[in-house]
Amino acid sequence: MKRILPLFSYVFHPLLNSVYATLFYFVVTQNFFYQHEIYLVFIQVLILTLLLPVSIYYLLSSLGLLKSKMQLDKKERRLPLACHAVLLFILIKQSFSVLVIPELYYFFVGSLVSTMLALTLALFNYKASLHMIGVTLLTFFTISISIYYHMALLSLIAFFIVCIGFTASSRLDARAHTYNELILGFLLGALPQVGLWYIWLLPSM
């Protein structure tokens, strides 16, 4: 089991979950979009939530602003989180319209809120698990899509719930987080998504 647990830290890395959510969304809704629209949105998500953050991370490391290679400390989290929040804001403003893709729009709005909350905590020298935020965002987005499209996705939702547990265990096994930091990460990922349900999901039911 100890050999398997580290895989969850890599598979559910915080920068990958937005890509997973976008892929999942278009698998479900591909019949409602032209192929070029899917490619355009996915490429924008890939660039702004994965490729640019990775590039910024290595740039900050080369400038000596980040000294940790694997686990950022509380202070080192601030600049990457701020950059990620700016990129999410650009993605929301430029790539999505609430009238065209409300599901992804509100998912990324929730992601932005979670990122801003994690940044605020980092400014006060508190740390929440970014891995837990990411995998929780993905889980609650799957629940949202299941409700919105009246799809029976119980097996997939159960799978992601199990993945939350394994991801938390992997972070504990790596001694990267405490129990409180994992719980805090779960809450930061879940509460913004649930709060936004009152705006876009519940009125459509």
C-alpha positions as CSV (number, residue, x, y, z in Angstrom):
1,M,0.0,0.0,0.0
2,K,2.9,2.4,0.8
3,R,4.1,2.0,-2.8
4,I,0.7,2.9,-4.2
5,L,-0.1,5.9,-2.0
6,P,2.4,8.3,-3.5
7,L,0.7,7.8,-6.9
8,F,-2.3,9.6,-5.7
9,S,-0.2,12.7,-4.9
10,Y,0.9,12.7,-8.5
11,V,-2.3,11.7,-10.2
12,F,-4.3,14.2,-8.2
13,H,-1.8,17.0,-8.3
14,P,-3.6,20.4,-7.7
15,L,-2.6,21.6,-11.2
16,L,-4.2,18.6,-13.0
17,N,-7.7,18.7,-11.5
18,S,-8.9,21.6,-13.7
19,V,-7.8,19.7,-16.8
20,Y,-9.6,16.5,-15.5
21,A,-12.8,18.5,-14.8
22,T,-12.8,20.1,-18.3
23,L,-12.2,16.7,-20.0
24,F,-15.0,15.1,-17.9
25,Y,-17.3,18.0,-18.8
26,F,-16.8,17.7,-22.5
27,V,-17.1,13.9,-22.4
28,V,-20.6,14.4,-20.9
29,T,-21.6,17.4,-23.2
30,Q,-19.7,16.8,-26.4
31,N,-22.9,16.5,-28.4
32,F,-23.8,20.1,-27.5
33,F,-20.6,21.7,-28.9
34,Y,-18.7,21.8,-32.1
35,Q,-15.3,20.1,-32.1
36,H,-13.4,23.3,-32.5
37,E,-15.2,24.9,-29.5
38,I,-14.1,21.9,-27.3
39,Y,-10.5,22.1,-28.5
40,L,-10.4,25.9,-28.0
41,V,-11.7,25.8,-24.4
42,F,-9.6,22.8,-23.5
43,I,-6.4,24.4,-24.9
44,Q,-7.1,27.6,-22.9
45,V,-7.6,25.6,-19.7
46,L,-4.5,23.5,-20.3
47,I,-2.3,26.6,-20.9
48,L,-3.7,28.8,-18.1
49,T,-4.1,26.2,-15.3
50,L,-1.2,23.8,-16.1
51,L,1.5,24.9,-18.5
52,L,1.8,28.5,-17.4
53,P,1.7,27.7,-13.6
54,V,4.5,25.1,-14.2
55,S,6.5,27.6,-16.2
56,I,6.0,30.3,-13.4
57,Y,7.1,27.8,-10.8
58,Y,10.3,27.0,-12.5
59,L,10.9,30.7,-13.2
60,L,10.5,31.5,-9.5
61,S,12.8,28.6,-8.6
62,S,15.5,29.8,-11.0
63,L,15.2,33.3,-9.5
64,G,15.7,31.8,-6.0
65,L,12.3,32.9,-4.8
66,L,11.3,29.3,-4.2
67,K,13.8,27.1,-2.4
68,S,11.7,24.0,-1.8
69,K,11.6,21.5,-4.6
70,M,8.8,19.2,-3.6
71,Q,6.9,20.9,-0.7
72,L,6.5,24.6,-0.5
73,D,6.4,26.1,3.0
74,K,3.8,28.5,4.2
75,K,5.5,31.6,2.9
76,E,6.6,30.1,-0.4
77,R,3.0,29.3,-1.2
78,R,2.0,32.9,-1.4
79,L,3.5,34.0,-4.8
80,P,2.5,30.8,-6.7
81,L,-1.1,31.0,-5.3
82,A,-1.3,34.6,-6.2
83,C,-0.1,33.9,-9.8
84,H,-2.6,31.0,-10.0
85,A,-5.5,33.2,-8.8
86,V,-4.6,35.8,-11.5
87,L,-4.5,33.1,-14.2
88,L,-7.9,31.7,-13.1
89,F,-9.4,35.2,-13.2
90,I,-8.1,35.7,-16.7
91,L,-9.5,32.3,-17.7
92,I,-12.9,33.1,-16.3
93,K,-13.1,36.6,-17.8
94,Q,-11.8,35.7,-21.2
95,S,-12.8,32.1,-21.9
96,F,-16.1,31.5,-20.3
97,S,-19.5,33.1,-20.5
98,V,-22.1,32.3,-17.9
99,L,-24.7,32.0,-20.7
100,V,-22.7,29.6,-22.8
101,I,-20.8,27.3,-20.4
102,P,-22.3,27.9,-16.9
103,E,-21.1,24.6,-15.5
104,L,-17.5,25.3,-16.2
105,Y,-17.9,28.9,-15.4
106,Y,-19.1,28.3,-11.9
107,F,-16.6,25.5,-11.4
108,F,-13.7,27.8,-12.1
109,V,-15.3,30.6,-10.0
110,G,-15.4,28.2,-7.1
111,S,-11.8,27.2,-7.9
112,L,-10.8,30.9,-7.8
113,V,-12.6,31.4,-4.4
114,S,-10.8,28.3,-3.0
115,T,-7.4,29.6,-4.3
116,M,-8.0,33.0,-2.8
117,L,-9.0,31.5,0.6
118,A,-5.8,29.3,0.5
119,L,-3.8,32.4,-0.3
120,T,-5.4,34.4,2.6
121,L,-4.5,31.5,5.0
122,A,-0.9,31.5,3.6
123,L,-0.6,35.2,4.3
124,F,-1.5,34.5,7.9
125,N,1.0,31.6,8.0
126,Y,-1.7,28.9,7.9
127,K,-1.5,26.0,5.4
128,A,-4.3,24.0,3.8
129,S,-3.7,21.0,1.6
130,L,-3.8,22.0,-2.1
131,H,-4.1,18.4,-3.1
132,M,-7.2,18.0,-1.0
133,I,-8.7,21.2,-2.4
134,G,-8.1,19.9,-6.0
135,V,-9.5,16.4,-5.6
136,T,-12.5,17.8,-3.6
137,L,-13.2,20.4,-6.3
138,L,-13.2,17.5,-8.9
139,T,-15.5,15.4,-6.7
140,F,-18.1,18.1,-6.1
141,F,-18.0,19.1,-9.8
142,T,-18.9,15.5,-10.7
143,I,-21.8,15.7,-8.2
144,S,-22.9,19.0,-9.8
145,I,-22.9,17.5,-13.3
146,S,-24.7,14.4,-12.1
147,I,-27.5,16.6,-10.7
148,Y,-27.6,19.1,-13.5
149,Y,-27.9,16.5,-16.3
150,H,-29.9,14.0,-14.2
151,M,-27.2,11.4,-14.8
152,A,-26.5,8.3,-12.6
153,L,-22.9,8.8,-11.8
154,L,-22.9,7.2,-8.4
155,S,-20.0,4.8,-9.3
156,L,-17.8,7.7,-10.5
157,I,-18.7,9.9,-7.5
158,A,-17.9,6.9,-5.1
159,F,-14.6,6.5,-6.9
160,F,-13.6,10.1,-6.4
161,I,-14.7,9.9,-2.7
162,V,-12.4,6.9,-2.3
163,C,-9.7,9.0,-4.1
164,I,-10.1,11.8,-1.6
165,G,-9.3,9.3,1.2
166,F,-6.3,7.8,-0.6
167,T,-5.0,11.3,-1.5
168,A,-5.3,12.4,2.1
169,S,-3.5,9.2,3.2
170,S,-0.7,9.8,0.7
171,R,-0.1,13.3,2.0
172,L,-0.1,12.0,5.6
173,D,2.3,9.2,4.6
174,A,4.6,11.8,3.0
175,R,4.4,13.9,6.2
176,A,3.4,16.9,4.0
177,H,0.3,17.8,6.0
178,T,-1.4,17.4,9.4
179,Y,-5.0,16.1,9.8
180,N,-6.2,19.7,10.3
181,E,-4.6,20.9,7.1
182,L,-6.2,18.0,5.2
183,I,-9.6,18.8,6.7
184,L,-9.1,22.5,5.9
185,G,-8.2,21.7,2.3
186,F,-11.4,19.6,2.0
187,L,-13.5,22.4,3.3
188,L,-11.9,25.0,1.1
189,G,-12.6,22.8,-1.9
190,A,-16.2,21.9,-1.0
191,L,-17.8,25.0,0.5
192,P,-17.3,27.4,-2.5
193,Q,-18.7,24.8,-4.9
194,V,-21.7,24.0,-2.6
195,G,-22.3,27.8,-2.1
196,L,-22.4,28.4,-5.9
197,W,-25.0,25.6,-6.2
198,Y,-27.5,28.1,-4.9
199,I,-26.8,30.4,-7.9
200,W,-26.7,28.0,-10.8
201,L,-27.7,24.5,-9.9
202,L,-30.7,24.7,-7.5
203,P,-32.7,27.2,-9.7
204,S,-32.5,24.7,-12.6
205,M,-33.9,21.8,-10.6
